[in-house]
């Protein structure tokens, strides 16, 4: 069964990066911001990361990924408001 949430360590390991890299990518708009689940616990929704992975595999450049990230964040916000 797939995990619904990824930690910064798990996300970095998926890409062979350092633990700080997902945070840098989120600041650059290349990843959505993580969700704060509880004090001291922030995670990225796996389905959002997979959507970005699919876009990258399809050849999306950074600008297209930033647009996708904005759409993912908007969908997340709409879901919370519903």
MIMAR-639776 format. One record per atom (N, C-alpha, C): atom name; z, y, x. Coordinates in Angstrom, 3 decimals. Atoms other than C-alpha are relative to their C-alpha. Layout:
REM residues N
{"CA" {Z Y X}};
...
END
This chain:
REM residues 82
{"N" {0.000 -1.184 0.830}};
{"CA" {0.000 0.000 0.000}};
{"C" {0.000 1.250 0.876}};
{"N" {0.132 -1.238 -0.768}};
{"CA" {-0.888 3.453 1.250}};
{"C" {1.187 0.923 -0.249}};
{"N" {-1.092 -0.965 0.124}};
{"CA" {1.843 5.992 1.944}};
{"C" {-0.511 1.270 -0.673}};
{"N" {0.457 -1.222 0.668}};
{"CA" {1.621 9.030 -0.355}};
{"C" {0.210 1.255 0.844}};
{"N" {-0.328 -1.165 -0.827}};
{"CA" {3.027 11.379 2.309}};
{"C" {-0.099 -0.355 1.470}};
{"N" {0.075 0.189 -1.449}};
{"CA" {2.444 11.817 6.047}};
{"C" {0.859 1.046 0.707}};
{"N" {-0.779 -0.931 -0.820}};
{"CA" {4.859 13.352 8.530}};
{"C" {-0.905 0.597 1.068}};
{"N" {0.795 -0.591 -1.077}};
{"CA" {3.652 15.555 11.356}};
{"C" {-0.265 -1.028 1.100}};
{"N" {0.177 1.040 -1.023}};
{"CA" {4.183 12.637 13.750}};
{"C" {-1.076 -0.998 -0.411}};
{"N" {1.000 0.949 0.496}};
{"CA" {2.139 10.257 11.583}};
{"C" {-1.390 0.630 -0.036}};
{"N" {1.277 -0.701 0.058}};
{"CA" {-0.593 12.832 11.059}};
{"C" {-0.586 0.185 1.393}};
{"N" {0.462 -0.173 -1.381}};
{"CA" {-0.809 13.566 14.777}};
{"C" {-0.478 -1.329 0.585}};
{"N" {0.372 1.313 -0.530}};
{"CA" {-0.937 9.850 15.608}};
{"C" {-1.349 -0.467 -0.548}};
{"N" {1.304 0.367 0.587}};
{"CA" {-3.894 9.369 13.224}};
{"C" {-1.154 0.560 0.807}};
{"N" {1.063 -0.701 -0.716}};
{"CA" {-5.890 11.795 15.337}};
{"C" {0.179 -0.027 1.512}};
{"N" {-0.248 0.051 -1.436}};
{"CA" {-4.432 11.042 18.763}};
{"C" {0.371 1.352 0.577}};
{"N" {-0.373 -1.349 -0.413}};
{"CA" {-2.911 14.515 18.988}};
{"C" {1.507 0.088 0.204}};
{"N" {-1.429 -0.241 -0.141}};
{"CA" {0.449 15.998 19.829}};
{"C" {0.588 0.335 -1.372}};
{"N" {-0.698 -0.229 1.271}};
{"CA" {3.025 16.452 17.074}};
{"C" {-0.141 1.440 -0.492}};
{"N" {0.104 -1.403 0.385}};
{"CA" {2.566 20.232 17.091}};
{"C" {-1.401 0.345 -0.551}};
{"N" {1.380 -0.304 0.392}};
{"CA" {-1.192 20.058 16.438}};
{"C" {-0.199 0.140 -1.509}};
{"N" {0.177 -0.226 1.443}};
{"CA" {-0.992 19.578 12.628}};
{"C" {0.524 1.362 -0.456}};
{"N" {-0.543 -1.314 0.343}};
{"CA" {1.151 22.715 12.433}};
{"C" {-0.963 1.109 0.418}};
{"N" {0.991 -0.980 -0.468}};
{"CA" {-1.402 24.666 14.480}};
{"C" {-1.213 0.011 -0.927}};
{"N" {1.161 0.092 0.883}};
{"CA" {-4.226 23.387 12.285}};
{"C" {0.306 0.596 -1.374}};
{"N" {-0.383 -0.598 1.285}};
{"CA" {-2.314 24.395 9.142}};
{"C" {-0.004 1.524 0.109}};
{"N" {0.019 -1.456 -0.186}};
{"CA" {-1.832 27.918 10.539}};
{"C" {-1.425 0.528 0.094}};
{"N" {1.401 -0.412 -0.147}};
{"CA" {-5.561 28.062 11.329}};
{"C" {-0.809 -0.230 -1.276}};
{"N" {0.700 0.255 1.249}};
{"CA" {-6.450 26.994 7.776}};
{"C" {-0.828 -1.265 -0.005}};
{"N" {0.771 1.235 -0.091}};
{"CA" {-7.868 23.659 8.872}};
{"C" {0.727 -1.195 -0.609}};
{"N" {-0.791 0.959 0.771}};
{"CA" {-5.098 21.699 7.122}};
{"C" {0.770 0.804 -1.038}};
{"N" {-0.840 -0.704 0.963}};
{"CA" {-3.210 22.610 3.978}};
{"C" {1.428 0.068 0.543}};
{"N" {-1.389 -0.024 -0.435}};
{"CA" {0.397 23.634 4.468}};
{"C" {0.717 -1.243 -0.515}};
{"N" {-0.735 1.167 0.485}};
{"CA" {2.842 20.756 4.196}};
{"C" {0.867 0.365 -1.207}};
{"N" {-0.874 -0.157 1.153}};
{"CA" {5.028 20.262 1.141}};
{"C" {1.439 -0.238 0.460}};
{"N" {-1.414 0.174 -0.324}};
{"CA" {8.773 20.743 1.548}};
{"C" {0.614 -0.883 -1.082}};
{"N" {-0.550 0.956 0.955}};
{"CA" {10.285 17.679 -0.124}};
{"C" {1.507 0.142 -0.139}};
{"N" {-1.439 -0.222 0.000}};
{"CA" {13.890 18.418 0.808}};
{"C" {0.335 0.776 1.271}};
{"N" {-0.347 -0.703 -1.248}};
{"CA" {15.801 20.368 3.457}};
{"C" {-0.264 -0.905 1.215}};
{"N" {0.310 0.764 -1.207}};
{"CA" {14.466 19.206 6.806}};
{"C" {-1.066 -1.063 -0.170}};
{"N" {1.021 1.026 0.241}};
{"CA" {11.689 17.102 5.265}};
{"C" {-1.263 0.645 -0.575}};
{"N" {1.301 -0.493 0.451}};
{"CA" {8.123 18.394 5.082}};
{"C" {-1.039 -1.077 0.279}};
{"N" {1.030 1.028 -0.119}};
{"CA" {5.124 16.137 4.561}};
{"C" {-1.321 0.528 -0.552}};
{"N" {1.332 -0.297 0.517}};
{"CA" {1.389 16.348 3.953}};
{"C" {-0.397 -1.098 -0.978}};
{"N" {0.495 1.011 0.937}};
{"CA" {-0.071 14.616 0.880}};
{"C" {-1.178 -0.760 0.628}};
{"N" {1.037 0.834 -0.621}};
{"CA" {-2.190 11.725 2.120}};
{"C" {-1.371 0.246 -0.612}};
{"N" {1.321 -0.180 0.635}};
{"CA" {-4.949 12.325 -0.450}};
{"C" {-0.677 1.283 0.480}};
{"N" {0.602 -1.232 -0.509}};
{"CA" {-5.457 15.878 0.868}};
{"C" {-0.549 -0.213 1.418}};
{"N" {0.454 0.274 -1.369}};
{"CA" {-5.716 14.686 4.480}};
{"C" {-1.255 -0.867 -0.032}};
{"N" {1.181 0.857 0.112}};
{"CA" {-8.186 11.994 3.442}};
{"C" {-1.221 0.780 -0.474}};
{"N" {1.115 -0.838 0.445}};
{"CA" {-10.328 14.583 1.649}};
{"C" {-0.582 0.794 1.173}};
{"N" {0.455 -0.730 -1.182}};
{"CA" {-10.481 16.607 4.865}};
{"C" {-0.700 -0.946 0.969}};
{"N" {0.644 0.999 -0.865}};
{"CA" {-11.280 13.464 6.877}};
{"C" {-1.406 -0.324 -0.497}};
{"N" {1.327 0.301 0.563}};
{"CA" {-14.166 12.652 4.505}};
{"C" {-0.975 1.149 0.235}};
{"N" {0.863 -1.163 -0.234}};
{"CA" {-15.515 16.189 4.821}};
{"C" {-0.440 0.056 1.457}};
{"N" {0.340 -0.016 -1.436}};
{"CA" {-15.361 16.030 8.625}};
{"C" {-1.017 -1.092 0.327}};
{"N" {0.942 1.094 -0.250}};
{"CA" {-17.108 12.657 8.642}};
{"C" {-1.392 0.313 -0.542}};
{"N" {1.281 -0.402 0.594}};
{"CA" {-19.833 14.168 6.450}};
{"C" {-0.644 1.161 0.759}};
{"N" {0.580 -1.047 -0.823}};
{"CA" {-20.367 16.878 9.064}};
{"C" {0.468 1.410 -0.292}};
{"N" {-0.495 -1.335 0.338}};
{"CA" {-18.326 19.769 7.672}};
{"C" {0.487 0.736 1.248}};
{"N" {-0.487 -0.824 -1.101}};
{"CA" {-17.727 22.603 10.123}};
{"C" {1.338 0.627 -0.402}};
{"N" {-1.318 -0.587 0.264}};
{"CA" {-14.481 24.589 10.372}};
{"C" {-0.002 0.883 -1.242}};
{"N" {0.045 -0.893 1.165}};
{"CA" {-15.578 27.122 7.748}};
{"C" {-0.023 -0.798 -1.294}};
{"N" {0.035 0.856 1.191}};
{"CA" {-16.379 24.378 5.232}};
{"C" {1.356 -0.662 -0.226}};
{"N" {-1.325 0.611 0.124}};
{"CA" {-13.032 22.734 5.953}};
{"C" {0.998 1.026 -0.519}};
{"N" {-0.899 -1.050 0.515}};
{"CA" {-11.222 26.047 5.395}};
{"C" {-0.196 0.203 -1.504}};
{"N" {0.284 -0.132 1.427}};
{"CA" {-12.941 26.328 2.009}};
{"C" {0.602 -1.178 -0.765}};
{"N" {-0.580 1.189 0.620}};
{"CA" {-11.920 22.765 1.148}};
{"C" {1.522 0.109 -0.051}};
{"N" {-1.455 -0.163 -0.043}};
{"CA" {-8.332 23.480 2.219}};
{"C" {0.438 0.979 -1.086}};
{"N" {-0.343 -0.968 1.052}};
{"CA" {-8.267 26.527 -0.080}};
{"C" {-0.090 -0.654 -1.375}};
{"N" {0.141 0.703 1.280}};
{"CA" {-9.503 24.331 -2.952}};
{"C" {1.145 -0.982 -0.221}};
{"N" {-1.106 0.954 0.107}};
{"CA" {-6.870 21.686 -2.224}};
{"C" {1.313 0.709 -0.321}};
{"N" {-1.221 -0.765 0.251}};
{"CA" {-4.096 24.285 -2.145}};
{"C" {-0.003 0.547 -1.423}};
{"N" {0.108 -0.508 1.372}};
{"CA" {-5.359 25.815 -5.400}};
{"C" {0.255 -1.119 -1.011}};
{"N" {-0.216 1.139 0.906}};
{"CA" {-5.412 22.378 -7.058}};
{"C" {1.476 -0.395 -0.002}};
{"N" {-1.429 0.322 -0.104}};
{"CA" {-1.886 21.699 -5.797}};
{"C" {0.817 0.997 -0.811}};
{"N" {-0.708 -1.054 0.722}};
{"CA" {-0.692 25.025 -7.207}};
{"C" {-0.194 -0.148 -1.503}};
{"N" {0.286 0.182 1.430}};
{"CA" {-2.396 24.388 -10.560}};
{"C" {0.758 -1.191 -0.558}};
{"N" {-0.718 1.186 0.430}};
{"CA" {-0.793 20.964 -10.759}};
{"C" {1.479 0.297 -0.225}};
{"N" {-1.409 -0.382 0.122}};
{"CA" {2.663 22.435 -10.223}};
{"C" {0.213 0.882 -1.224}};
{"N" {-0.124 -0.938 1.127}};
{"CA" {2.038 25.132 -12.838}};
{"C" {-0.183 -0.700 -1.354}};
{"N" {0.280 0.709 1.275}};
{"CA" {0.909 22.578 -15.461}};
{"C" {1.227 -0.665 -0.586}};
END
